[in-house]
Amino acid sequence: MGVSQVLLGFAGLTAGIAVIGNLPVTWFMSAEKATLKYLEKSRLQTIETNPRTFNAKELWKDNGTVIMAVRRPG
């Protein structure tokens, strides 16, 4: 096997990995919906000088609330 065949094989392997690595994740797995039971156990932290940590259930204990959960990439 010559050097050119090895380099060609390596280039093909690299291109294949690049293609597979950039496919949309939704092709392989679907997003799960957050249940109320899961959300109420979430730990939240305020962004003040003295941060306070609490369970998300405390937000809607007395009143209704709207929750938007954003997943940060990385």
Residue pairs with C-beta under 8 A, 6 or more apart in sequence:
34 69
39 56
39 67
39 69
40 55
40 56
40 57
41 55
41 56
41 57
42 55
42 56
43 53
43 54
43 55
43 56
44 53
44 54
44 55
44 56
44 59
45 51
45 52
45 53
46 52
46 53
56 67
59 65
59 67
